[in-house]
Amino acid sequence: IQWESQRRRLTEMYMTLPEHVRRCFRHCEVRSANLPESGDTHIDGSRGMFEAMLKNTIGLADPRYAFWMEADTVPIRASWLPALQRLCRAEPFLVRGSTLRHDVKRDVLIQRFGQHFLYHITGVALYNVPEYRSFYFNRVVPYMHGKKMHHFAFDVALGKYLFDPDHYDEWRRLAHLFQYTTIIQNRWGESYEIAERATT
């Protein structure tokens, strides 16, 4: 009952958007990953939702590509969806997204997360769903379990896997499939004017 009321509320919120915004989408569907209450935390919840999307346990129409948007993701330019579509048609990739583009306190981040954190592709990104699904569940997840690092977010886990020196030979073969783009930018923790960023 609670989920149904939330689904209706989110659908109603979508319907109140201006028509020119709703025209960007064919329709709106609200799906649930059916996470346990114990998993309703920032890290575990976001990882659970992301993995439900990759496994497609939420009943999507078998997507080839997905753009993962978090709650604070904001489109700031017109024609942003066609721009993402063009990124999907470019050269092959597994993940295409942004590094941390704002000013960072490097020493603090390195101490808290490790040096790889400065270079990882953040979670808001385009994913080649079938191919990344295989890589993520066959490589990243077993690695994180083996290292007993269950508390890391799904994007940070990828960074830890790729930049582990033990995986250097694999990284050399696969590095071109993990790509940075300026179309998607992570400006977490930064104050900025949308109009200014929309022109860059």
Buried (B, 14 or more C-beta within 10 A) or exposed (E): EEEEEEBEEEEEEBEEEEEEEBEEEEEEBEEBBEBEEEBEEEBBBBBBBBBBBBEBEEEEEEEEBBBBEEEEEEBBEEEBEEBBEEBBEEEEBBBBBBBBBEEBEEEEBBEEBBEBBBEBBBBBBBBBBEBBBEBBEEBBBEBBEEEEEEEBBBBBBBBBBBBBEEBEEEBEEBEEBBBBBEBBBBBBEEEEEEEEBEEE
